[in-house]
Amino acid sequence: MAKGNSKAKVVKKTKSTERKQYHYKLVLSDTCAVCKTPCERGMSYLARMKKPGAVGKGVPCILTRTYS
């Protein structure tokens, strides 16, 4: 049984540091309140912040996604 000209394909793997990653800006509830395209995450955050005594640090906005 003779093997033909079969060579293994060399697949270059990208390192985890070389891959593009998403970055989102953190927005506060006042930004979510005036958003033209409201998302479910932003609306639930806005509802939580309307309660008295609520403390929030923001929510990542999917509309501000950038690649790095």
N, C-alpha and C positions, 0 to 999 in steps of 0.2 A: 504494500500500500504506500504509494508515494504521495507526498504532500505537494500541492501546487505552490505557487508563489503567494503564500498567505503570510501577510505581515500584520501584526497587531496594530490597531489604530492607536495613535498617541493622542490622548485627550488632555488638553491643558486645563487644570483645575485653577479656578481663581481663588486666591486666598481670601479669608473672611475680611481682612483689612482692605482689600482692593475692591470689594463689591460695593455697589451703590447702596446707600441706606436712606430711608425716609427720615425726614425731620419735620416735626409739626410745631407750630407756634402755640403757646398756651394763651388762651383767651379767657377773659372773665365774663361774668353773667351779663354785664351791660353790653358787651359785644354780641353775645348770643341773642339778646333781646331785639337788636336792630338788624340782625342778619337777614339778607334777602332770600337765602336758601337754607332754611333751618333744618338741622339734622336731629335725629332722635337723641343722640348723646348730649348735644347742646341744650335741647329743650328739657331733658330730665335734670341737667345741671341747673338750669334756670329755675325750675320748680323747686329744687332743694334750697337754692339760695334765697328764695322769697320767704322762706320760713324764718321767724324771728330767732336770732341767736346763731344763725348758720355761719360757719366759717369755711371758706373755700379758697383754694390756691389756683383755680383755673382748670380748664379742660383742654386737651389737645384738639385743635380744630383741623378737620380733614380738608378744608378748603385752602389751608395754608401749607400744604405738603410740598416739600422741596427735596431734591436729591442731592446727596453729597458723596 
